Amino acid sequence: MDKYLLPTLTDVPETIILADGDFPVHPLVVALLDACPYVVCCDGAANRYIRSGRMPVAIVGDGDSLLPEVREQYGSLIHSEAEQDTNDLSKAFRFCLSQGRRNILILGATGKREDHTLGNISLLMDYMDLATVSMLTNYGVFTPVKGNAEFQSYPGEQVSVFNMGGCTSLSARGLIYPLSVFTNWWQGTLNEAAGGNFTILTDGKILVFRTYIP
């Protein structure tokens, strides 16, 4: 059974993709962004990332969101993909895979337009088949899971569990409220951890959200 820990300052990710949603402001997320040695920016995210004094390893996307001065000064970092069948996050993800990166943390993928937020979150279920991937927001961590899994938690931690397809059984130990094979996303929200860990038992794919330690 896979076990998923809460993110901490000591867990510096191997690779970060920074998307063009809300820029990280939570202290933990900012610290991990600063500590990671390999940051790939979706093209729109590169504008603010570079203006903040940081430098990405690569800028990936169709280039339509880049400021002209960024495009001119940092052209050597740009890996342009013009196809429109996938979004910039997926283009950056494919780039990381092409560089042998298989442990990827995604930041900045939520906020701004709600349709982009929903799309980016749902992509985790595709990415999980190709890499170890999770997504940190300014509020918590999204973890895609297939099958039974154990999660580190803390008493009172807010937890949401989303049935993303294929589940014929879904239950938990260590959560305040029982789980079932939910048919709508809202049904798995607003749960709570009872202690230092909880276990989810399922035969399908789920997405788990946990809030940070206060």
Backbone as CSV, one residue per row, in Angstrom:
resi,resn,N_x,N_y,N_z,CA_x,CA_y,CA_z,C_x,C_y,C_z
1,MET,0.846,-1.193,0.000,0.000,0.000,0.000,0.882,1.243,0.000
2,ASP,0.612,2.159,-0.919,1.386,3.394,-0.982,1.045,4.292,0.199
3,LYS,2.069,5.026,0.683,1.859,5.964,1.775,2.265,7.352,1.320
4,TYR,1.435,8.337,1.645,1.662,9.706,1.206,1.814,10.600,2.432
5,LEU,2.974,11.257,2.520,3.266,12.133,3.642,2.758,13.540,3.363
6,LEU,2.599,14.307,4.411,2.309,15.721,4.234,3.565,16.441,3.750
7,PRO,3.438,17.411,2.874,4.625,18.135,2.400,5.268,18.934,3.532
8,THR,6.600,18.928,3.554,7.349,19.689,4.550,8.510,20.387,3.861
9,LEU,9.173,21.266,4.584,10.309,22.007,4.041,11.483,21.100,3.699
10,THR,11.539,19.920,4.312,12.662,19.004,4.056,12.452,18.165,2.799
11,ASP,11.245,18.185,2.258,10.940,17.365,1.081,11.081,18.191,-0.193
12,VAL,12.304,18.557,-0.515,12.546,19.380,-1.707,12.262,18.543,-2.959
13,PRO,11.374,18.996,-3.822,11.021,18.199,-5.000,12.148,18.147,-6.015
14,GLU,12.166,17.068,-6.776,13.151,16.917,-7.851,12.873,17.894,-8.981
15,THR,11.590,18.058,-9.293,11.171,18.870,-10.430,9.894,19.613,-10.077
16,ILE,9.816,20.880,-10.450,8.591,21.653,-10.291,8.162,22.186,-11.649
17,ILE,6.856,22.070,-11.928,6.244,22.801,-13.032,5.433,23.935,-12.422
18,LEU,5.712,25.149,-12.855,4.971,26.318,-12.386,4.008,26.752,-13.480
19,ALA,2.709,26.622,-13.191,1.678,27.001,-14.152,1.277,28.459,-13.939
20,ASP,0.428,28.952,-14.843,0.099,30.378,-14.857,-1.223,30.672,-14.153
21,GLY,-1.446,30.047,-13.001,-2.577,30.407,-12.164,-2.122,31.389,-11.097
22,ASP,-2.688,31.269,-9.901,-2.251,32.128,-8.805,-0.817,31.796,-8.412
23,PHE,0.019,32.814,-8.344,1.420,32.600,-7.976,1.487,32.148,-6.518
24,PRO,2.387,31.225,-6.181,2.484,30.732,-4.803,2.736,31.851,-3.799
25,VAL,1.967,31.823,-2.699,2.180,32.764,-1.604,2.260,32.061,-0.251
26,HIS,1.769,30.831,-0.167,1.877,30.111,1.103,3.363,29.894,1.411
27,PRO,3.812,30.134,2.652,5.240,30.046,2.973,5.878,28.707,2.612
28,LEU,5.168,27.604,2.842,5.716,26.288,2.510,5.909,26.152,1.006
29,VAL,4.920,26.561,0.244,4.989,26.425,-1.219,6.096,27.307,-1.787
30,VAL,6.202,28.526,-1.293,7.258,29.428,-1.755,8.633,28.859,-1.413
31,ALA,8.775,28.297,-0.218,10.066,27.735,0.191,10.462,26.557,-0.696
32,LEU,9.513,25.707,-1.040,9.811,24.576,-1.915,10.155,25.054,-3.323
33,LEU,9.462,26.083,-3.791,9.769,26.648,-5.103,11.192,27.197,-5.131
34,ASP,11.593,27.868,-4.072,12.939,28.441,-4.012,14.022,27.374,-3.874
35,ALA,13.676,26.251,-3.233,14.678,25.218,-2.969,14.863,24.256,-4.133
36,CYS,13.866,24.148,-4.999,13.931,23.169,-6.085,14.970,23.590,-7.127
37,PRO,15.844,22.680,-7.537,16.882,23.037,-8.502,16.428,22.991,-9.954
38,TYR,15.208,22.485,-10.205,14.770,22.279,-11.595,13.321,22.741,-11.723
39,VAL,13.149,23.996,-12.143,11.820,24.580,-12.284,11.540,24.857,-13.756
40,VAL,10.436,24.306,-14.239,9.978,24.538,-15.605,8.730,25.405,-15.539
41,CYS,8.727,26.509,-16.257,7.591,27.434,-16.253,6.725,27.236,-17.494
42,CYS,5.414,27.145,-17.307,4.512,27.368,-18.430,4.707,28.811,-18.869
43,ASP,4.474,29.094,-20.154,4.981,30.370,-20.667,4.457,31.593,-19.922
44,GLY,3.174,31.623,-19.567,2.667,32.779,-18.850,3.252,32.931,-17.462
45,ALA,3.535,31.807,-16.810,4.096,31.848,-15.460,5.507,32.405,-15.447
46,ALA,6.207,32.279,-16.555,7.599,32.740,-16.612,7.705,34.243,-16.398
47,ASN,6.692,34.993,-16.808,6.754,36.448,-16.662,6.967,36.847,-15.205
48,ARG,6.091,36.370,-14.334,6.193,36.751,-12.924,7.371,36.064,-12.247
49,TYR,7.628,34.816,-12.633,8.731,34.070,-12.009,10.055,34.775,-12.234
50,ILE,10.296,35.228,-13.453,11.548,35.918,-13.771,11.574,37.306,-13.132
51,ARG,10.439,38.000,-13.135,10.385,39.318,-12.500,10.650,39.248,-10.998
52,SER,10.384,38.093,-10.395,10.623,37.926,-8.958,12.094,37.663,-8.640
53,GLY,12.936,37.609,-9.675,14.357,37.391,-9.468,14.788,35.948,-9.579
54,ARG,13.880,35.075,-9.957,14.200,33.655,-10.109,14.436,33.332,-11.580
55,MET,15.052,32.170,-11.839,15.354,31.794,-13.215,14.957,30.338,-13.456
56,PRO,14.070,30.071,-14.417,13.679,28.691,-14.705,14.730,27.966,-15.529
57,VAL,14.632,26.650,-15.520,15.456,25.830,-16.405,14.919,25.908,-17.828
58,ALA,13.595,25.982,-17.939,12.972,26.024,-19.260,11.630,26.737,-19.164
59,ILE,11.197,27.293,-20.301,9.884,27.903,-20.458,9.196,27.154,-21.588
60,VAL,8.018,26.576,-21.295,7.363,25.689,-22.261,5.946,26.171,-22.528
61,GLY,5.550,26.149,-23.798,4.192,26.509,-24.179,4.158,27.018,-25.598
62,ASP,3.017,27.604,-25.959,2.907,28.124,-27.324,3.410,29.551,-27.449
63,GLY,3.816,30.156,-26.334,4.433,31.475,-26.350,3.480,32.647,-26.391
64,ASP,2.173,32.374,-26.410,1.230,33.470,-26.580,1.090,34.352,-25.341
65,SER,1.549,33.868,-24.181,1.397,34.638,-22.946,2.686,35.306,-22.488
66,LEU,3.773,35.088,-23.202,5.050,35.657,-22.793,5.123,37.149,-23.100
67,LEU,5.652,37.923,-22.169,5.926,39.331,-22.441,7.012,39.436,-23.501
68,PRO,6.930,40.423,-24.379,7.938,40.541,-25.439,9.358,40.617,-24.900
69,GLU,9.561,41.326,-23.794,10.921,41.441,-23.256,11.436,40.116,-22.704
70,VAL,10.544,39.302,-22.161,10.945,37.976,-21.670,11.291,37.080,-22.855
71,ARG,10.461,37.131,-23.887,10.715,36.312,-25.073,12.058,36.683,-25.701
72,GLU,12.364,37.969,-25.735,13.607,38.415,-26.374,14.834,38.078,-25.532
73,GLN,14.747,38.316,-24.229,15.923,38.155,-23.382,16.213,36.698,-23.024
74,TYR,15.174,35.885,-22.954,15.341,34.502,-22.490,14.934,33.491,-23.550
75,GLY,15.132,33.861,-24.810,14.763,32.991,-25.918,15.417,31.621,-25.859
76,SER,16.632,31.554,-25.303,17.338,30.269,-25.254,16.673,29.271,-24.314
77,LEU,15.803,29.763,-23.423,15.123,28.873,-22.480,13.773,28.389,-22.993
78,ILE,13.302,28.972,-24.090,11.946,28.705,-24.559,11.906,27.442,-25.412
79,HIS,10.987,26.562,-25.061,10.706,25.356,-25.843,9.257,25.490,-26.325
80,SER,9.114,25.929,-27.561,7.799,26.284,-28.078,7.078,25.079,-28.662
81,GLU,5.797,24.951,-28.324,4.923,23.943,-28.906,3.667,24.654,-29.392
82,ALA,3.441,24.630,-30.670,2.335,25.382,-31.243,1.015,24.621,-31.219
83,GLU,1.045,23.294,-31.050,-0.209,22.525,-31.124,-1.169,22.954,-30.031
84,GLN,-2.466,22.897,-30.350,-3.497,23.397,-29.449,-4.378,22.286,-28.878
85,ASP,-3.957,21.034,-29.039,-4.756,19.920,-28.513,-4.601,19.751,-27.015
86,THR,-3.512,20.286,-26.444,-3.297,20.216,-25.003,-2.941,21.606,-24.486
87,ASN,-3.061,21.789,-23.179,-2.739,23.098,-22.608,-1.249,23.185,-22.269
88,ASP,-0.830,24.349,-21.790,0.596,24.555,-21.510,1.092,23.664,-20.380
89,LEU,0.227,23.342,-19.429,0.643,22.452,-18.347,1.026,21.080,-18.892
90,SER,0.233,20.553,-19.804,0.555,19.246,-20.388,1.805,19.312,-21.263
91,LYS,2.004,20.442,-21.926,3.224,20.603,-22.721,4.449,20.614,-21.808
92,ALA,4.342,21.305,-20.674,5.456,21.326,-19.722,5.674,19.961,-19.115
93,PHE,4.594,19.243,-18.848,4.708,17.883,-18.308,5.426,16.971,-19.303
94,ARG,5.047,17.034,-20.575,5.713,16.222,-21.598,7.190,16.585,-21.702
95,PHE,7.501,17.871,-21.601,8.902,18.285,-21.646,9.683,17.646,-20.496
96,CYS,9.120,17.676,-19.298,9.809,17.080,-18.149,10.041,15.582,-18.355
97,LEU,9.042,14.894,-18.889,9.219,13.467,-19.173,10.346,13.250,-20.180
98,SER,10.421,14.122,-21.181,11.471,13.977,-22.200,12.866,14.181,-21.623
99,GLN,12.941,14.864,-20.487,14.221,15.093,-19.819,14.492,14.054,-18.734
100,GLY,13.683,13.004,-18.710,13.879,11.931,-17.738,13.343,12.247,-16.357
101,ARG,12.505,13.259,-16.242,11.958,13.665,-14.951,10.683,12.877,-14.676
102,ARG,10.680,12.118,-13.586,9.543,11.249,-13.279,8.972,11.504,-11.888
103,ASN,9.457,12.539,-11.206,8.927,12.912,-9.895,8.654,14.412,-9.948
104,ILE,7.388,14.783,-10.113,7.050,16.151,-10.507,6.023,16.746,-9.552
105,LEU,6.318,17.951,-9.094,5.394,18.721,-8.272,4.881,19.886,-9.099
106,ILE,3.564,20.081,-9.111,2.946,21.147,-9.893,2.487,22.259,-8.954
107,LEU,2.872,23.479,-9.271,2.470,24.656,-8.500,1.774,25.649,-9.433
108,GLY,1.002,26.559,-8.864,0.398,27.632,-9.649,-0.650,27.175,-10.644
109,ALA,-1.261,26.018,-10.403,-2.201,25.466,-11.381,-3.654,25.803,-11.073
110,THR,-3.906,26.470,-9.949,-5.274,26.831,-9.585,-5.396,28.345,-9.479
111,GLY,-6.632,28.820,-9.378,-6.873,30.254,-9.328,-7.113,30.817,-10.716
112,LYS,-7.414,32.101,-10.760,-7.760,32.784,-12.012,-8.982,32.107,-12.641
113,ARG,-8.936,31.715,-13.895,-10.133,31.178,-14.538,-10.495,29.803,-13.986
114,GLU,-11.765,29.650,-13.598,-12.195,28.413,-12.960,-12.134,27.216,-13.897
115,ASP,-12.387,27.423,-15.200,-12.326,26.292,-16.128,-10.897,25.779,-16.259
116,HIS,-9.924,26.683,-16.229,-8.527,26.253,-16.266,-8.172,25.486,-14.996
117,THR,-8.666,25.966,-13.854,-8.394,25.284,-12.588,-8.913,23.861,-12.622
118,LEU,-10.171,23.675,-13.025,-10.750,22.335,-13.075,-9.994,21.444,-14.058
119,GLY,-9.646,22.002,-15.205,-8.901,21.225,-16.189,-7.542,20.785,-15.671
120,ASN,-6.821,21.700,-15.031,-5.499,21.367,-14.516,-5.564,20.301,-13.427
121,ILE,-6.530,20.429,-12.526,-6.660,19.433,-11.456,-6.970,18.061,-12.039
122,SER,-7.881,18.011,-13.012,-8.270,16.715,-13.577,-7.122,16.048,-14.329
123,LEU,-6.188,16.844,-14.843,-5.051,16.273,-15.575,-4.161,15.401,-14.694
124,LEU,-4.215,15.604,-13.387,-3.426,14.758,-12.488,-3.734,13.280,-12.697
125,MET,-4.970,12.964,-13.031,-5.351,11.565,-13.202,-4.709,10.960,-14.443
126,ASP,-4.416,11.771,-15.450,-3.680,11.292,-16.622,-2.190,11.199,-16.327
127,TYR,-1.672,12.212,-15.650,-0.239,12.263,-15.391,0.228,11.134,-14.477
128,MET,-0.628,10.680,-13.551,-0.211,9.695,-12.556,0.216,8.376,-13.183
129,ASP,-0.228,8.104,-14.407,0.166,6.868,-15.085,1.559,6.963,-15.685
130,LEU,2.130,8.166,-15.718,3.419,8.380,-16.360,4.505,8.856,-15.406
131,ALA,4.112,9.354,-14.229,5.084,9.903,-13.282,4.471,9.934,-11.891
132,THR,5.324,10.127,-10.901,4.861,10.420,-9.541,4.589,11.911,-9.490
133,VAL,3.340,12.273,-9.273,2.952,13.677,-9.433,1.986,14.085,-8.333
134,SER,2.117,15.334,-7.895,1.159,15.932,-6.967,1.076,17.420,-7.268
135,MET,0.081,18.070,-6.669,-0.147,19.482,-6.939,-0.334,20.217,-5.617
136,LEU,0.488,21.244,-5.383,0.326,22.085,-4.212,-0.340,23.393,-4.615
137,THR,-1.315,23.817,-3.814,-1.942,25.119,-4.002,-1.557,25.995,-2.816
138,ASN,-2.152,27.150,-2.701,-1.907,27.991,-1.530,-2.682,27.529,-0.304
139,TYR,-3.416,26.413,-0.451,-4.253,25.932,0.649,-3.999,24.489,1.033
140,GLY,-3.509,23.688,0.098,-3.306,22.282,0.418,-2.709,21.531,-0.751
141,VAL,-2.775,20.191,-0.659,-2.131,19.329,-1.641,-3.144,18.371,-2.257
142,PHE,-3.122,18.277,-3.588,-3.897,17.290,-4.333,-2.995,16.097,-4.644
143,THR,-3.488,14.900,-4.358,-2.737,13.679,-4.633,-3.606,12.705,-5.412
144,PRO,-3.216,12.323,-6.634,-3.961,11.305,-7.374,-3.548,9.914,-6.903
145,VAL,-4.513,9.044,-6.753,-4.263,7.726,-6.178,-5.021,6.669,-6.975
146,LYS,-4.402,5.516,-7.149,-5.075,4.359,-7.732,-4.950,3.200,-6.759
147,GLY,-6.068,2.729,-6.231,-6.047,1.626,-5.277,-5.868,2.113,-3.854
148,ASN,-5.637,1.186,-2.954,-5.548,1.490,-1.528,-4.339,2.376,-1.224
149,ALA,-4.509,3.285,-0.269,-3.417,4.203,0.068,-3.578,4.692,1.500
150,GLU,-2.429,4.988,2.121,-2.409,5.543,3.471,-1.867,6.966,3.408
151,PHE,-2.445,7.867,4.195,-2.070,9.269,4.170,-1.688,9.747,5.564
152,GLN,-0.562,10.440,5.645,-0.226,11.136,6.876,-1.185,12.313,7.040
153,SER,-1.586,12.575,8.279,-2.536,13.647,8.524,-2.293,14.221,9.909
154,TYR,-3.194,15.072,10.355,-3.182,15.581,11.726,-4.637,15.713,12.173
155,PRO,-4.920,15.606,13.456,-6.305,15.684,13.912,-6.964,16.989,13.474
156,GLY,-8.105,16.864,12.844,-8.820,18.036,12.369,-8.458,18.476,10.969
157,GLU,-7.500,17.821,10.345,-7.145,18.191,8.974,-8.364,18.051,8.065
158,GLN,-8.566,19.032,7.211,-9.671,18.988,6.265,-9.265,18.149,5.050
159,VAL,-10.135,17.210,4.705,-9.845,16.240,3.652,-11.042,16.143,2.712
160,SER,-10.768,16.109,1.418,-11.808,15.846,0.428,-11.350,14.705,-0.465
161,VAL,-12.283,13.833,-0.824,-11.983,12.651,-1.634,-12.907,12.657,-2.849
162,PHE,-12.325,12.622,-4.034,-13.104,12.680,-5.269,-12.976,11.364,-6.030
163,ASN,-14.104,10.783,-6.391,-14.133,9.589,-7.225,-13.916,10.018,-8.667
164,MET,-12.775,9.605,-9.234,-12.421,10.050,-10.577,-12.660,8.981,-11.641
165,GLY,-13.322,7.901,-11.255,-13.687,6.903,-12.255,-13.206,5.505,-11.920
166,GLY,-14.054,4.539,-12.209,-13.682,3.145,-12.060,-13.862,2.563,-10.677
167,CYS,-14.339,3.347,-9.726,-14.502,2.842,-8.367,-15.793,2.032,-8.244
168,THR,-15.660,0.798,-7.783,-16.847,0.034,-7.396,-16.900,-0.157,-5.891
169,SER,-15.808,0.235,-5.216,-15.787,0.243,-3.753,-14.946,1.420,-3.296
170,LEU,-15.373,2.068,-2.201,-14.652,3.226,-1.679,-15.008,3.383,-0.204
171,SER,-14.011,3.180,0.663,-14.226,3.311,2.099,-12.946,3.847,2.731
172,ALA,-13.017,4.171,4.022,-11.856,4.768,4.686,-11.808,4.352,6.144
173,ARG,-10.596,4.400,6.690,-10.362,4.295,8.127,-9.627,5.548,8.562
174,GLY,-10.059,6.151,9.658,-9.370,7.328,10.175,-9.945,8.651,9.732
175,LEU,-11.059,8.642,9.011,-11.779,9.862,8.669,-13.054,9.951,9.507
176,ILE,-13.498,11.158,9.786,-14.680,11.355,10.629,-15.940,10.828,9.950
177,TYR,-16.067,11.054,8.642,-17.283,10.683,7.934,-17.000,9.539,6.966
178,PRO,-17.949,8.620,6.786,-17.717,7.460,5.906,-17.668,7.867,4.440
179,LEU,-16.982,7.058,3.654,-16.940,7.240,2.212,-17.840,6.209,1.542
180,SER,-18.258,6.520,0.330,-18.993,5.570,-0.499,-18.624,5.860,-1.949
181,VAL,-19.200,5.108,-2.855,-18.878,5.324,-4.271,-19.647,6.553,-4.753
182,PHE,-19.034,7.712,-4.510,-19.684,8.976,-4.834,-19.928,9.093,-6.333
183,THR,-21.028,9.738,-6.687,-21.342,9.968,-8.098,-21.190,11.431,-8.492
184,ASN,-20.943,12.306,-7.503,-20.739,13.720,-7.797,-19.613,14.235,-6.901
185,TRP,-18.854,15.211,-7.407,-17.654,15.642,-6.694,-17.953,16.198,-5.305
186,TRP,-19.044,16.914,-5.139,-19.318,17.567,-3.857,-19.501,16.562,-2.734
187,GLN,-19.901,15.335,-3.068,-20.236,14.358,-2.034,-19.039,13.945,-1.182
188,GLY,-17.835,14.070,-1.720,-16.648,13.656,-0.978,-15.916,14.785,-0.292
189,THR,-16.483,15.986,-0.334,-15.797,17.130,0.264,-16.123,17.251,1.750
190,LEU,-15.346,18.109,2.426,-15.614,18.496,3.821,-15.530,17.343,4.797
191,ASN,-14.614,16.414,4.532,-14.329,15.361,5.511,-13.223,15.855,6.433
192,GLU,-12.832,15.011,7.387,-11.871,15.461,8.395,-11.098,14.267,8.936
193,ALA,-9.789,14.442,9.111,-8.949,13.383,9.672,-9.141,13.319,11.187
194,ALA,-9.212,12.088,11.698,-9.401,11.904,13.136,-8.089,11.896,13.903
195,GLY,-6.979,11.591,13.208,-5.707,11.483,13.912,-4.527,11.671,12.989
196,GLY,-3.452,10.937,13.264,-2.194,11.131,12.562,-2.086,10.439,11.222
197,ASN,-3.081,9.668,10.843,-3.090,9.053,9.516,-4.496,8.559,9.205
198,PHE,-4.748,8.356,7.948,-5.993,7.718,7.520,-5.707,6.861,6.300
199,THR,-6.562,5.877,6.078,-6.399,4.935,4.981,-7.645,4.947,4.119
200,ILE,-7.442,4.975,2.820,-8.547,4.880,1.879,-8.431,3.569,1.123
201,LEU,-9.530,2.859,1.056,-9.589,1.556,0.396,-10.493,1.678,-0.823
202,THR,-9.935,1.417,-1.992,-10.693,1.557,-3.230,-10.104,0.684,-4.319
203,ASP,-10.899,0.400,-5.322,-10.413,-0.364,-6.471,-10.311,0.505,-7.717
204,GLY,-10.459,1.820,-7.553,-10.414,2.715,-8.709,-9.468,3.874,-8.501
205,LYS,-9.675,4.928,-9.294,-8.851,6.128,-9.206,-9.582,7.190,-8.399
206,ILE,-8.875,7.790,-7.450,-9.439,8.870,-6.647,-8.445,10.020,-6.587
207,LEU,-8.963,11.168,-6.222,-8.137,12.355,-6.012,-8.384,12.827,-4.586
208,VAL,-7.302,12.980,-3.819,-7.416,13.347,-2.414,-6.816,14.736,-2.206
209,PHE,-7.561,15.584,-1.495,-7.073,16.915,-1.127,-6.930,16.985,0.383
210,ARG,-5.759,17.479,0.839,-5.501,17.667,2.282,-4.991,19.073,2.516
211,THR,-5.469,19.708,3.580,-4.991,21.036,3.919,-3.652,20.947,4.662
212,TYR,-2.910,22.051,4.652,-1.619,22.109,5.321,-1.791,22.162,6.836
213,ILE,-0.732,21.803,7.550,-0.710,21.966,8.997,-0.766,23.462,9.316
214,PRO,-1.684,23.886,10.186,-1.822,25.316,10.480,-0.525,25.895,11.074
